[in-house]
Amino acid sequence: MNLFRSEEHIARWLGAKTPGATIPAQTLCDLAHAWWDTRLRPDWQPRTRDENQAILDRLGLVGPFWTLP
């Protein structure tokens, strides 16, 4: 993971390479909270693939990069 201040900064850093998935820092924060918020609960159970995919979809993280296997 790399953090950049703008799309222009990403383009300069990449040069001629094609960027992968990019998201704003706020979306990354929202994803972290949604993904990990229940981990320390004593009754924690792993989510299903569909439940994890629903988190990504709800945050607008859609497309081939964000589709779980």
Backbone hydrogen bonds, N-H to C=O, Kabsch-Sander energy under -0.5 kcal/mol:
donor,donor_aa,acceptor,acceptor_aa,energy
10,I,6,S,-1.8
11,A,7,E,-2.4
12,R,8,E,-2.4
13,W,9,H,-2.3
14,L,10,I,-2.6
15,G,11,A,-1.8
17,K,14,L,-1.6
28,L,24,P,-2.0
29,C,25,A,-2.4
30,D,26,Q,-2.6
31,L,27,T,-2.6
32,A,28,L,-2.5
33,H,29,C,-2.3
34,A,30,D,-2.4
35,W,31,L,-2.8
36,W,32,A,-2.4
37,D,33,H,-1.6
39,R,36,W,-1.6
41,R,38,T,-1.7
44,W,41,R,-1.8
52,N,48,T,-2.4
53,Q,49,R,-2.8
54,A,50,D,-2.1
55,I,51,E,-1.4
56,L,52,N,-1.8
57,D,53,Q,-2.8
58,R,54,A,-2.7
59,L,55,I,-1.6
60,G,57,D,-1.8
61,L,56,L,-2.8
62,V,60,G,-1.4
66,W,63,G,-0.8
67,T,63,G,-0.6
67,T,64,P,-0.9
68,L,66,W,-0.7
